[in-house]
Every structure is written in C-alpha cells, then in structure tokens.
Amino acid sequence: MRVVIAEDAVILRDGLVQLLTGRGLEVAAAVGDADALHAAVAEHEPDVVVVDIRMPPTFTNEGLVAALALRDRRPGLGVLLFSQYVEVRYAAQLLAGNAAGVGYLLKERVIAVDDFVDALHRVRAGGTVLDPEVVSRVLTARQARLGLEALSPREKEVLDLMAQGHTNVGIARTLTISDRAVEKHVTAIFTKLNLPRTDGQHRRVLAVLRYLEHGSAR
C-alpha cells in the first residue's frame, strides 16, 4: 500500500513514517501543508492519504478542504483524516455523499499501531472507519438537531426568547399568552430536546446552548 502523509507537526509526521514503514507500508511522501499534499498526490498517486484536519496557514480546516478536493478528483483515493479533537461538522462534511473509503480518527488512536494500520487497510478497501468518540459526538449532534426540528413554531419562539434572556413572565408578556402557557411550552421544549430532569435553571441553560449551537435547524 502506498501512503502519503500530511501533518504539520514534524515529530508526529516522522513518527508516522517510521510506524508505517516498520509495518511494511510504502510512505511515498510526508508533507506539512495542503499545497504540498496536492503535489505529492499528483506525483505519487497513493492508495491512501493520512491527513491532519488543521494545517497551515490558519490551522482550521485546510486538511479537510484538501481531502475533499482530492476525493472529487480521485474518487478511488482512500482518505483517513485525523485530529486532536472531535470536529463534528468536519466529520459530517467528510461523510456527506459517498462515505466509502474514508476514515476519521483521533490522533491518540495512533498509539494503537495495529488498529491504526488496520484502519488504513479498511479505508483502502473502500470501508468507512470512524473513531468511537466521533460516532458518539455525531449521533449526539444529530439528536440535538432532530430535537430542535421537532419543536412547534410557538415552542421555537419561546426558546428564541429564552436565548435572549427573557424569564417566563417576560416571554408571556412578549407573546401575549398566559404564564401557564409559557410553562407548558418550556416543559415541551425540555422533553423534545431530551434534557435531563435537573433543576429548572440548569435545563434552561442547556436548552439555550443547544439552540445556539444548532440554531440552523429552525
């Protein structure tokens, strides 16, 4: 298997090269930025690329953008993204459309050498490899979106006012409804967002945080 590695941290990059060559894989190139990754893929035509999501110059999503562009040009190219953190939105972008031959692992998984090498083989064979923590976070995010989508128009209005800092009394006055009606809407919001039964103020904060994070579902 021919592999190209894109990782800006020199120590980790060199470590990956040694790890993979020690397991009989051919590392055709190991580069430190997205531009060099594109050039290496064009030159060496690897089976799989291992790409850090955050690379120079902004250290945001350069690796992901490069990986998606490479997949568009070379649909059969295996892509294994890895990151120090779980990036739910990036995982969703990677998996959108054809998820065959893609993977997303946390960097800490590299120390489990056998599992890491196995992940590369699975990606090359057209499989999908996801870190358990990534799966958990993606499912949680999906459930949050579904919960927001389940809210009625009035419940969304109530939640929007909650996010603006209004109390139940203030919400009632703004919407010209009774305090009791507001309480019913708030209870329905907690239920649909599957928030734990803790003190009311804590649940209120959690509901607002979820609204702010996934407000596009409105």
KALINMO-V865083 format. One record per pair of residues at least 12 apart in sequence whose ideal C-beta (glycine too) atoms are under 7 Angstrom apart, sorted by sequence separation. I is the first residue (numbers start at 1). J is the second residue. If there is no record, write none. Layout:
# KALINMO-V865083
i;j
I;J
I;J
This chain:
# KALINMO-V865083
i;j
5;17
28;40
37;49
51;63
67;79
195;207
17;30
81;94
91;104
158;171
161;174
190;203
37;51
67;81
105;119
168;182
193;207
29;44
51;66
168;183
28;44
51;67
103;119
3;20
13;30
64;81
190;207
193;210
28;46
49;67
63;81
157;175
168;186
189;207
13;32
86;106
103;123
34;55
49;70
102;123
3;25
5;27
33;55
79;101
81;103
101;123
109;131
3;26
33;56
78;101
79;102
80;103
81;104
82;105
83;106
84;107
1;25
2;26
3;27
4;28
8;32
82;106
83;107
105;129
158;182
1;26
3;28
4;29
5;30
6;31
7;32
8;33
68;93
80;105
82;107
101;126
103;128
106;131
2;28
64;90
100;126
102;128
103;129
104;130
105;131
103;130
104;131
106;133
158;185
34;62
38;66
49;77
51;79
53;81
100;128
158;186
34;63
37;66
41;70
54;83
61;90
64;93
99;128
48;78
49;79
50;80
51;81
52;82
53;83
64;94
104;134
155;185
159;189
6;37
34;65
47;78
52;83
154;185
158;189
34;66
48;80
50;82
4;37
155;188
16;50
53;87
155;189
4;40
4;41
53;90
151;189
80;119
4;44
80;120
151;192
2;44
4;46
150;192
162;204
3;46
6;49
80;123
91;134
2;46
8;52
79;123
2;47
3;48
4;49
5;50
6;51
7;52
78;123
147;192
162;207
163;208
1;47
6;52
78;124
92;138
147;193
162;208
1;48
3;50
8;55
86;133
91;138
147;194
8;56
86;134
159;207
163;211
6;55
80;129
88;137
163;212
88;138
86;137
143;194
159;211
88;141
6;63
156;218
148;211
144;210
148;214
149;217
145;214
148;217
144;214
148;218
48;120
145;217
48;123
48;124
47;124
19;113
23;117
3;120
1;120
1;124
